[in-house]
Amino acid sequence: MEHFIEVAPGTRLWVEERGAPDAPPLLLIMGAQASGVGWPDELVDLLAAHHRVIRYDHRDTGRSTWPFEQRPYAVVDLAADAVAVLDGLGVERAHVVGLSLGGMLAQLLIADHPDRLFSATLIGTCALSTVPYVHPDGTRTEPGELPGIAPQLLEMWARTVEDRGLEAELDRRVEHWRVLAGEQLPFDAERTRAVERKIIEHTGHYATSTAHGRADTAGMDRTRELAETDVPALVVSAPAEPVFPPPHPQHLAQAVRGARVVEIPGMGHALPQEVLAPLATAILAHTAGR
């Protein structure tokens, strides 16, 4: 079932639901500049066997309103959008799964709206906390000194995206995902191209936006709130992660009180076929009984 939900004056978001309407709600929050259709249907269906799964397009993605150039917003506004989606569907509490920027938004929900969450699963993200990472040997590393984004990705992100036609844009996106996927699992270029073509068809065009990268990041430190939370949190560790490589997941688990870590073998900053079943199993084990 598809909906459009107004989250701010002149801004509405595309929302889709799958699964039994009376099943425990589970909200999927995608990463920066990523449509909700980027959550693979196979993963959504695995989760929908046990949950009322909700996925949506952020502002400036997919079929949602693209307002940033006229009405700039902050990252915290994207977290407020997630709450507005739940409100629009009449959902009082939900399990939340966030990937990349979506994992940061999920942390904002943990901190600011704990009464709306049954649990949170955080994937491919970093801690919104200033606490140092404590290594197994007891040494400490400040968050800003943890391993950074892979240079190849930074170089790709620095390039100006030019309109050279649909197929060239698909080529660019496939190469981007090749790097994001890491080097531990085989990369399926054809599957990736098909997913991106579906996203473009869903959106209605292949234009790209840099809105989320330019959104104001002020006011995102939640050190105290995360350290005091009672929301059950699962942190997914991806050994091939090129954006927030280990020990970022371990640091995040230390920053969020009571969080535990599960590793998905071979996973990077993408959702290839090989990780979907183990990822769904980990998420469902975490949400069971809550």
ZADO-1210 file (C-alpha; in nm, 4 decimals, padded with zeros to 6 digits):
<atoms>
<atom x="00.0000" y="00.0000" z="00.0000" code="MET" pos="1"/>
<atom x="00.1338" y="00.3436" z="-00.0964" code="GLU" pos="2"/>
<atom x="00.0636" y="00.6814" z="00.0624" code="HIS" pos="3"/>
<atom x="00.1775" y="01.0415" z="00.0512" code="PHE" pos="4"/>
<atom x="00.2191" y="01.2042" z="00.3929" code="ILE" pos="5"/>
<atom x="00.2660" y="01.5775" z="00.4465" code="GLU" pos="6"/>
<atom x="00.5519" y="01.6312" z="00.6926" code="VAL" pos="7"/>
<atom x="00.5863" y="02.0101" z="00.6583" code="ALA" pos="8"/>
<atom x="00.4041" y="02.2845" z="00.4681" code="PRO" pos="9"/>
<atom x="00.4530" y="02.2125" z="00.0989" code="GLY" pos="10"/>
<atom x="00.6542" y="01.8941" z="00.1653" code="THR" pos="11"/>
<atom x="00.5100" y="01.5459" z="00.1354" code="ARG" pos="12"/>
<atom x="00.6805" y="01.2075" z="00.1437" code="LEU" pos="13"/>
<atom x="00.6077" y="00.8899" z="-00.0502" code="TRP" pos="14"/>
<atom x="00.5476" y="00.6001" z="00.1887" code="VAL" pos="15"/>
<atom x="00.4910" y="00.2294" z="00.1279" code="GLU" pos="16"/>
<atom x="00.3663" y="-00.0407" z="00.3673" code="GLU" pos="17"/>
<atom x="00.4027" y="-00.4184" z="00.3405" code="ARG" pos="18"/>
<atom x="00.2980" y="-00.6951" z="00.5741" code="GLY" pos="19"/>
<atom x="-00.0013" y="-00.7531" z="00.7968" code="ALA" pos="20"/>
<atom x="-00.1578" y="-00.4251" z="00.9184" code="PRO" pos="21"/>
<atom x="-00.1783" y="-00.5588" z="01.2737" code="ASP" pos="22"/>
<atom x="00.1838" y="-00.6819" z="01.2860" code="ALA" pos="23"/>
<atom x="00.4411" y="-00.4864" z="01.4908" code="PRO" pos="24"/>
<atom x="00.5456" y="-00.1825" z="01.2821" code="PRO" pos="25"/>
<atom x="00.9033" y="-00.1616" z="01.1534" code="LEU" pos="26"/>
<atom x="01.0266" y="00.1617" z="00.9934" code="LEU" pos="27"/>
<atom x="01.3134" y="00.1478" z="00.7425" code="LEU" pos="28"/>
<atom x="01.5183" y="00.4701" z="00.7125" code="ILE" pos="29"/>
<atom x="01.7484" y="00.4912" z="00.4122" code="MET" pos="30"/>
<atom x="02.0779" y="00.6767" z="00.3739" code="GLY" pos="31"/>
<atom x="02.1640" y="01.0138" z="00.2234" code="ALA" pos="32"/>
<atom x="02.0167" y="01.0866" z="-00.1192" code="GLN" pos="33"/>
<atom x="01.8705" y="00.7366" z="-00.1260" code="ALA" pos="34"/>
<atom x="01.5123" y="00.6488" z="-00.2110" code="SER" pos="35"/>
<atom x="01.3219" y="00.4078" z="00.0088" code="GLY" pos="36"/>
<atom x="01.3104" y="00.1790" z="-00.2938" code="VAL" pos="37"/>
<atom x="01.6810" y="00.1261" z="-00.2271" code="GLY" pos="38"/>
<atom x="01.5786" y="-00.1203" z="00.0446" code="TRP" pos="39"/>
<atom x="01.5795" y="-00.4466" z="-00.1554" code="PRO" pos="40"/>
<atom x="01.2366" y="-00.6021" z="-00.2036" code="ASP" pos="41"/>
<atom x="01.3787" y="-00.9365" z="-00.0867" code="GLU" pos="42"/>
<atom x="01.4793" y="-00.7851" z="00.2478" code="LEU" pos="43"/>
<atom x="01.1495" y="-00.6003" z="00.2848" code="VAL" pos="44"/>
<atom x="00.9566" y="-00.9205" z="00.2209" code="ASP" pos="45"/>
<atom x="01.1643" y="-01.1184" z="00.4719" code="LEU" pos="46"/>
<atom x="01.0913" y="-00.8562" z="00.7364" code="LEU" pos="47"/>
<atom x="00.7259" y="-00.8239" z="00.6303" code="ALA" pos="48"/>
<atom x="00.6688" y="-01.1898" z="00.7165" code="ALA" pos="49"/>
<atom x="00.6781" y="-01.0709" z="01.0812" code="HIS" pos="50"/>
<atom x="00.6229" y="-00.6941" z="01.0678" code="HIS" pos="51"/>
<atom x="00.4203" y="-00.4160" z="00.9154" code="ARG" pos="52"/>
<atom x="00.7172" y="-00.2784" z="00.7224" code="VAL" pos="53"/>
<atom x="00.7197" y="00.0904" z="00.6354" code="ILE" pos="54"/>
<atom x="00.9706" y="00.2452" z="00.3952" code="ARG" pos="55"/>
<atom x="00.9686" y="00.5965" z="00.2549" code="TYR" pos="56"/>
<atom x="01.1473" y="00.8440" z="00.0314" code="ASP" pos="57"/>
<atom x="01.3347" y="01.1198" z="00.2126" code="HIS" pos="58"/>
<atom x="01.2878" y="01.4761" z="00.0999" code="ARG" pos="59"/>
<atom x="01.4786" y="01.5345" z="-00.2256" code="ASP" pos="60"/>
<atom x="01.4618" y="01.1672" z="-00.3215" code="THR" pos="61"/>
<atom x="01.2221" y="00.9494" z="-00.5171" code="GLY" pos="62"/>
<atom x="00.8602" y="01.0601" z="-00.5375" code="ARG" pos="63"/>
<atom x="00.8799" y="01.2847" z="-00.2323" code="SER" pos="64"/>
<atom x="00.8969" y="01.6630" z="-00.2606" code="THR" pos="65"/>
<atom x="01.2369" y="01.8032" z="-00.3628" code="TRP" pos="66"/>
<atom x="01.2321" y="02.1330" z="-00.1665" code="PRO" pos="67"/>
<atom x="01.5918" y="02.2002" z="-00.0600" code="PHE" pos="68"/>
<atom x="01.6826" y="02.4637" z="-00.3186" code="GLU" pos="69"/>
<atom x="01.3833" y="02.6781" z="-00.2183" code="GLN" pos="70"/>
<atom x="01.3491" y="02.5740" z="00.1456" code="ARG" pos="71"/>
<atom x="01.6775" y="02.4443" z="00.2932" code="PRO" pos="72"/>
<atom x="01.6454" y="02.2156" z="00.5934" code="TYR" pos="73"/>
<atom x="01.8679" y="02.0557" z="00.8557" code="ALA" pos="74"/>
<atom x="01.9515" y="01.6907" z="00.9156" code="VAL" pos="75"/>
<atom x="01.7451" y="01.7013" z="01.2350" code="VAL" pos="76"/>
<atom x="01.4453" y="01.7896" z="01.0167" code="ASP" pos="77"/>
<atom x="01.4912" y="01.4564" z="00.8386" code="LEU" pos="78"/>
<atom x="01.4617" y="01.2834" z="01.1766" code="ALA" pos="79"/>
<atom x="01.1426" y="01.4795" z="01.2429" code="ALA" pos="80"/>
<atom x="01.0150" y="01.3499" z="00.9078" code="ASP" pos="81"/>
<atom x="01.0476" y="00.9924" z="01.0346" code="ALA" pos="82"/>
<atom x="00.8282" y="01.0769" z="01.3329" code="VAL" pos="83"/>
<atom x="00.5813" y="01.2493" z="01.1000" code="ALA" pos="84"/>
<atom x="00.5602" y="00.9338" z="00.8883" code="VAL" pos="85"/>
<atom x="00.4677" y="00.7323" z="01.1985" code="LEU" pos="86"/>
<atom x="00.2148" y="00.9977" z="01.2975" code="ASP" pos="87"/>
<atom x="00.0648" y="01.0008" z="00.9485" code="GLY" pos="88"/>
<atom x="00.0098" y="00.6257" z="00.9626" code="LEU" pos="89"/>
<atom x="-00.1258" y="00.6302" z="01.3180" code="GLY" pos="90"/>
<atom x="00.1719" y="00.4322" z="01.4503" code="VAL" pos="91"/>
<atom x="00.2425" y="00.4991" z="01.8182" code="GLU" pos="92"/>
<atom x="00.5625" y="00.2904" z="01.8435" code="ARG" pos="93"/>
<atom x="00.7786" y="00.1081" z="01.5923" code="ALA" pos="94"/>
<atom x="01.0996" y="-00.0817" z="01.5493" code="HIS" pos="95"/>
<atom x="01.3414" y="00.1320" z="01.3476" code="VAL" pos="96"/>
<atom x="01.6181" y="00.0183" z="01.1125" code="VAL" pos="97"/>
<atom x="01.8511" y="00.2889" z="00.9783" code="GLY" pos="98"/>
<atom x="02.1281" y="00.2630" z="00.7198" code="LEU" pos="99"/>
<atom x="02.4112" y="00.5189" z="00.6911" code="SER" pos="100"/>
<atom x="02.2503" y="00.8639" z="00.7373" code="LEU" pos="101"/>
<atom x="01.9407" y="00.6651" z="00.8317" code="GLY" pos="102"/>
<atom x="02.1421" y="00.5204" z="01.1198" code="GLY" pos="103"/>
<atom x="02.2162" y="00.8723" z="01.2404" code="MET" pos="104"/>
<atom x="01.8485" y="00.9641" z="01.2149" code="LEU" pos="105"/>
<atom x="01.7643" y="00.6505" z="01.4118" code="ALA" pos="106"/>
<atom x="02.0038" y="00.7665" z="01.6850" code="GLN" pos="107"/>
<atom x="01.8221" y="01.1002" z="01.6964" code="LEU" pos="108"/>
<atom x="01.4988" y="00.9077" z="01.7434" code="LEU" pos="109"/>
<atom x="01.6545" y="00.6974" z="02.0204" code="ILE" pos="110"/>
<atom x="01.7638" y="01.0163" z="02.1951" code="ALA" pos="111"/>
<atom x="01.4677" y="01.2452" z="02.1321" code="ASP" pos="112"/>
<atom x="01.1698" y="01.0118" z="02.0908" code="HIS" pos="113"/>
<atom x="01.2429" y="00.6946" z="02.2908" code="PRO" pos="114"/>
<atom x="00.8714" y="00.6573" z="02.3655" code="ASP" pos="115"/>
<atom x="00.8104" y="00.6004" z="01.9925" code="ARG" pos="116"/>
<atom x="01.0549" y="00.3098" z="01.9578" code="LEU" pos="117"/>
<atom x="01.0380" y="-00.0582" z="02.0436" code="PHE" pos="118"/>
<atom x="01.3962" y="-00.1065" z="01.9242" code="SER" pos="119"/>
<atom x="01.6580" y="00.0311" z="01.6854" code="ALA" pos="120"/>
<atom x="01.8969" y="-00.1364" z="01.4433" code="THR" pos="121"/>
<atom x="02.1906" y="00.0770" z="01.3267" code="LEU" pos="122"/>
<atom x="02.3763" y="-00.0128" z="01.0054" code="ILE" pos="123"/>
<atom x="02.6762" y="00.1505" z="00.8353" code="GLY" pos="124"/>
<atom x="02.6839" y="00.4604" z="01.0518" code="THR" pos="125"/>
<atom x="02.8818" y="00.6415" z="01.3222" code="CYS" pos="126"/>
<atom x="02.8007" y="00.7476" z="01.6752" code="ALA" pos="127"/>
<atom x="02.6429" y="01.0854" z="01.7460" code="LEU" pos="128"/>
<atom x="02.8590" y="01.0957" z="02.0564" code="SER" pos="129"/>
<atom x="03.1830" y="01.2493" z="02.1727" code="THR" pos="130"/>
<atom x="03.2824" y="00.9603" z="02.3997" code="VAL" pos="131"/>
<atom x="03.6167" y="00.8044" z="02.3024" code="PRO" pos="132"/>
<atom x="03.6371" y="00.4506" z="02.1710" code="TYR" pos="133"/>
<atom x="03.7901" y="00.2148" z="02.4242" code="VAL" pos="134"/>
<atom x="03.9940" y="-00.0548" z="02.2492" code="HIS" pos="135"/>
<atom x="04.0040" y="-00.4116" z="02.3838" code="PRO" pos="136"/>
<atom x="04.3463" y="-00.3365" z="02.5334" code="ASP" pos="137"/>
<atom x="04.2059" y="-00.0358" z="02.7212" code="GLY" pos="138"/>
<atom x="04.3584" y="00.2383" z="02.5043" code="THR" pos="139"/>
<atom x="04.1329" y="00.5187" z="02.3904" code="ARG" pos="140"/>
<atom x="04.0742" y="00.6886" z="02.0543" code="THR" pos="141"/>
<atom x="03.8748" y="01.0083" z="02.0098" code="GLU" pos="142"/>
<atom x="03.5871" y="00.9806" z="01.7582" code="PRO" pos="143"/>
<atom x="03.7550" y="01.2193" z="01.5146" code="GLY" pos="144"/>
<atom x="04.0621" y="00.9961" z="01.5030" code="GLU" pos="145"/>
<atom x="03.8784" y="00.6774" z="01.4070" code="LEU" pos="146"/>
<atom x="03.9371" y="00.5481" z="01.0500" code="PRO" pos="147"/>
<atom x="03.7893" y="00.7731" z="00.7850" code="GLY" pos="148"/>
<atom x="03.6087" y="00.7311" z="00.4539" code="ILE" pos="149"/>
<atom x="03.7978" y="00.5435" z="00.1825" code="ALA" pos="150"/>
<atom x="03.9936" y="00.7889" z="-00.0400" code="PRO" pos="151"/>
<atom x="03.8421" y="00.6406" z="-00.3558" code="GLN" pos="152"/>
<atom x="03.4953" y="00.7316" z="-00.2304" code="LEU" pos="153"/>
<atom x="03.5990" y="01.0834" z="-00.1366" code="LEU" pos="154"/>
<atom x="03.7392" y="01.1300" z="-00.4848" code="GLU" pos="155"/>
<atom x="03.4163" y="01.0046" z="-00.6421" code="MET" pos="156"/>
<atom x="03.2040" y="01.2314" z="-00.4241" code="TRP" pos="157"/>
<atom x="03.4155" y="01.5335" z="-00.5194" code="ALA" pos="158"/>
<atom x="03.3376" y="01.4928" z="-00.8901" code="ARG" pos="159"/>
<atom x="03.0726" y="01.7083" z="-01.0521" code="THR" pos="160"/>
<atom x="02.7863" y="01.4939" z="-01.1802" code="VAL" pos="161"/>
<atom x="02.7091" y="01.5837" z="-01.5407" code="GLU" pos="162"/>
<atom x="02.4008" y="01.4854" z="-01.7380" code="ASP" pos="163"/>
<atom x="02.5294" y="01.2509" z="-02.0061" code="ARG" pos="164"/>
<atom x="02.2104" y="01.0532" z="-02.0478" code="GLY" pos="165"/>
<atom x="02.0360" y="00.7681" z="-01.8689" code="LEU" pos="166"/>
<atom x="02.2803" y="00.4885" z="-01.9479" code="GLU" pos="167"/>
<atom x="02.5816" y="00.6974" z="-01.8476" code="ALA" pos="168"/>
<atom x="02.4090" y="00.7841" z="-01.5213" code="GLU" pos="169"/>
<atom x="02.3449" y="00.4147" z="-01.4590" code="LEU" pos="170"/>
<atom x="02.7138" y="00.3453" z="-01.5289" code="ASP" pos="171"/>
<atom x="02.8100" y="00.6085" z="-01.2715" code="ARG" pos="172"/>
<atom x="02.5777" y="00.4685" z="-01.0070" code="ARG" pos="173"/>
<atom x="02.6945" y="00.1118" z="-01.0611" code="VAL" pos="174"/>
<atom x="03.0583" y="00.2142" z="-01.0174" code="GLU" pos="175"/>
<atom x="02.9679" y="00.4073" z="-00.7052" code="HIS" pos="176"/>
<atom x="02.8012" y="00.0995" z="-00.5556" code="TRP" pos="177"/>
<atom x="03.0969" y="-00.1147" z="-00.6592" code="ARG" pos="178"/>
<atom x="03.3177" y="00.0909" z="-00.4278" code="VAL" pos="179"/>
<atom x="03.0556" y="00.1135" z="-00.1530" code="LEU" pos="180"/>
<atom x="03.0116" y="-00.2637" z="-00.1534" code="ALA" pos="181"/>
<atom x="03.3698" y="-00.3261" z="-00.0466" code="GLY" pos="182"/>
<atom x="03.5947" y="-00.6020" z="-00.1709" code="GLU" pos="183"/>
<atom x="03.4982" y="-00.9122" z="00.0258" code="GLN" pos="184"/>
<atom x="03.1926" y="-01.0278" z="-00.1723" code="LEU" pos="185"/>
<atom x="03.1500" y="-01.0626" z="-00.5506" code="PRO" pos="186"/>
<atom x="02.9938" y="-00.7505" z="-00.6984" code="PHE" pos="187"/>
<atom x="02.6829" y="-00.8088" z="-00.9115" code="ASP" pos="188"/>
<atom x="02.6848" y="-00.5184" z="-01.1570" code="ALA" pos="189"/>
<atom x="02.3749" y="-00.6379" z="-01.3435" code="GLU" pos="190"/>
<atom x="02.1652" y="-00.6632" z="-01.0282" code="ARG" pos="191"/>
<atom x="02.2870" y="-00.3237" z="-00.9123" code="THR" pos="192"/>
<atom x="02.2021" y="-00.1694" z="-01.2494" code="ARG" pos="193"/>
<atom x="01.8531" y="-00.3205" z="-01.2360" code="ALA" pos="194"/>
<atom x="01.7957" y="-00.1813" z="-00.8864" code="VAL" pos="195"/>
<atom x="01.9098" y="00.1660" z="-00.9913" code="GLU" pos="196"/>
<atom x="01.6937" y="00.1521" z="-01.3044" code="ARG" pos="197"/>
<atom x="01.3961" y="00.0660" z="-01.0824" code="LYS" pos="198"/>
<atom x="01.4760" y="00.3615" z="-00.8555" code="ILE" pos="199"/>
<atom x="01.4919" y="00.5946" z="-01.1556" code="ILE" pos="200"/>
<atom x="01.1589" y="00.4626" z="-01.2866" code="GLU" pos="201"/>
<atom x="01.0098" y="00.5079" z="-00.9388" code="HIS" pos="202"/>
<atom x="01.1431" y="00.8640" z="-00.9195" code="THR" pos="203"/>
<atom x="01.0394" y="00.9593" z="-01.2728" code="GLY" pos="204"/>
<atom x="01.3788" y="01.1051" z="-01.3661" code="HIS" pos="205"/>
<atom x="01.7498" y="01.0419" z="-01.3125" code="TYR" pos="206"/>
<atom x="01.8501" y="01.3806" z="-01.1743" code="ALA" pos="207"/>
<atom x="02.0684" y="01.3697" z="-00.8645" code="THR" pos="208"/>
<atom x="02.0637" y="01.5945" z="-00.5609" code="SER" pos="209"/>
<atom x="02.3293" y="01.6940" z="-00.3095" code="THR" pos="210"/>
<atom x="02.0748" y="01.8305" z="-00.0609" code="ALA" pos="211"/>
<atom x="02.1499" y="01.5911" z="00.2230" code="HIS" pos="212"/>
<atom x="02.5210" y="01.6606" z="00.1971" code="GLY" pos="213"/>
<atom x="02.4519" y="02.0346" z="00.2253" code="ARG" pos="214"/>
<atom x="02.1894" y="02.0137" z="00.5000" code="ALA" pos="215"/>
<atom x="02.2820" y="02.1822" z="00.8281" code="ASP" pos="216"/>
<atom x="02.4349" y="01.9315" z="01.0694" code="THR" pos="217"/>
<atom x="02.4110" y="02.1517" z="01.3796" code="ALA" pos="218"/>
<atom x="02.2613" y="02.0139" z="01.6972" code="GLY" pos="219"/>
<atom x="02.3231" y="01.6432" z="01.6362" code="MET" pos="220"/>
<atom x="02.5368" y="01.5577" z="01.9400" code="ASP" pos="221"/>
<atom x="02.3402" y="01.3140" z="02.1565" code="ARG" pos="222"/>
<atom x="02.6215" y="01.1885" z="02.3835" code="THR" pos="223"/>
<atom x="02.4266" y="01.2022" z="02.7086" code="ARG" pos="224"/>
<atom x="02.0957" y="01.0768" z="02.5725" code="GLU" pos="225"/>
<atom x="02.2514" y="00.7766" z="02.3978" code="LEU" pos="226"/>
<atom x="02.4487" y="00.6878" z="02.7096" code="ALA" pos="227"/>
<atom x="02.1300" y="00.6880" z="02.9176" code="GLU" pos="228"/>
<atom x="01.8819" y="00.5290" z="02.6778" code="THR" pos="229"/>
<atom x="01.6661" y="00.2255" z="02.7494" code="ASP" pos="230"/>
<atom x="01.5852" y="00.1626" z="02.3809" code="VAL" pos="231"/>
<atom x="01.7246" y="-00.1806" z="02.2817" code="PRO" pos="232"/>
<atom x="01.9808" y="-00.1212" z="02.0071" code="ALA" pos="233"/>
<atom x="02.1538" y="-00.3550" z="01.7650" code="LEU" pos="234"/>
<atom x="02.4644" y="-00.2364" z="01.5787" code="VAL" pos="235"/>
<atom x="02.5509" y="-00.4154" z="01.2545" code="VAL" pos="236"/>
<atom x="02.9234" y="-00.4441" z="01.1922" code="SER" pos="237"/>
<atom x="03.0294" y="-00.4732" z="00.8274" code="ALA" pos="238"/>
<atom x="03.3929" y="-00.5859" z="00.7856" code="PRO" pos="239"/>
<atom x="03.4193" y="-00.4494" z="00.4287" code="ALA" pos="240"/>
<atom x="03.2652" y="-00.1121" z="00.5178" code="GLU" pos="241"/>
<atom x="03.4412" y="00.1753" z="00.3303" code="PRO" pos="242"/>
<atom x="03.2490" y="00.4669" z="00.4874" code="VAL" pos="243"/>
<atom x="03.2458" y="00.3881" z="00.8607" code="PHE" pos="244"/>
<atom x="03.4872" y="00.0935" z="00.8893" code="PRO" pos="245"/>
<atom x="03.5528" y="-00.0936" z="01.2120" code="PRO" pos="246"/>
<atom x="03.5889" y="00.0010" z="01.4891" code="PRO" pos="247"/>
<atom x="03.3074" y="00.2527" z="01.4202" code="HIS" pos="248"/>
<atom x="03.0401" y="-00.0120" z="01.4963" code="PRO" pos="249"/>
<atom x="03.2141" y="-00.1069" z="01.8196" code="GLN" pos="250"/>
<atom x="03.2420" y="00.2608" z="01.9149" code="HIS" pos="251"/>
<atom x="02.8725" y="00.3087" z="01.8411" code="LEU" pos="252"/>
<atom x="02.7839" y="00.0122" z="02.0599" code="ALA" pos="253"/>
<atom x="02.9845" y="00.1659" z="02.3432" code="GLN" pos="254"/>
<atom x="02.8100" y="00.5014" z="02.2966" code="ALA" pos="255"/>
<atom x="02.4558" y="00.3590" z="02.3037" code="VAL" pos="256"/>
<atom x="02.3792" y="00.2075" z="02.6426" code="ARG" pos="257"/>
<atom x="02.3059" y="-00.1641" z="02.6258" code="GLY" pos="258"/>
<atom x="02.3717" y="-00.1934" z="02.2518" code="ALA" pos="259"/>
<atom x="02.5107" y="-00.5149" z="02.1130" code="ARG" pos="260"/>
<atom x="02.7025" y="-00.5841" z="01.7922" code="VAL" pos="261"/>
<atom x="02.6413" y="-00.8448" z="01.5251" code="VAL" pos="262"/>
<atom x="02.8754" y="-00.8902" z="01.2287" code="GLU" pos="263"/>
<atom x="02.7444" y="-00.9708" z="00.8807" code="ILE" pos="264"/>
<atom x="03.0322" y="-01.1488" z="00.6995" code="PRO" pos="265"/>
<atom x="03.1558" y="-00.9770" z="00.3851" code="GLY" pos="266"/>
<atom x="02.9193" y="-00.6817" z="00.4143" code="MET" pos="267"/>
<atom x="03.0216" y="-00.3332" z="00.3067" code="GLY" pos="268"/>
<atom x="02.8115" y="-00.0177" z="00.2744" code="HIS" pos="269"/>
<atom x="02.5616" y="-00.1851" z="00.0438" code="ALA" pos="270"/>
<atom x="02.2906" y="-00.4509" z="00.0457" code="LEU" pos="271"/>
<atom x="02.3921" y="-00.7245" z="-00.2001" code="PRO" pos="272"/>
<atom x="02.2005" y="-01.0503" z="-00.2262" code="GLN" pos="273"/>
<atom x="02.4462" y="-01.2384" z="-00.0050" code="GLU" pos="274"/>
<atom x="02.3807" y="-01.0266" z="00.3051" code="VAL" pos="275"/>
<atom x="02.0014" y="-01.0048" z="00.2910" code="LEU" pos="276"/>
<atom x="01.9138" y="-01.3320" z="00.4660" code="ALA" pos="277"/>
<atom x="02.1687" y="-01.2970" z="00.7492" code="PRO" pos="278"/>
<atom x="02.0765" y="-00.9305" z="00.7926" code="LEU" pos="279"/>
<atom x="01.7053" y="-01.0114" z="00.8119" code="ALA" pos="280"/>
<atom x="01.7780" y="-01.2917" z="01.0592" code="THR" pos="281"/>
<atom x="01.9742" y="-01.0520" z="01.2811" code="ALA" pos="282"/>
<atom x="01.7059" y="-00.7831" z="01.2673" code="ILE" pos="283"/>
<atom x="01.4221" y="-01.0266" z="01.3372" code="LEU" pos="284"/>
<atom x="01.6095" y="-01.1830" z="01.6288" code="ALA" pos="285"/>
<atom x="01.6505" y="-00.8328" z="01.7708" code="HIS" pos="286"/>
<atom x="01.2854" y="-00.7315" z="01.7260" code="THR" pos="287"/>
<atom x="01.1367" y="-01.0612" z="01.8445" code="ALA" pos="288"/>
<atom x="00.9270" y="-01.0289" z="02.1574" code="GLY" pos="289"/>
<atom x="00.9580" y="-00.6515" z="02.1829" code="ARG" pos="290"/>
</atoms>
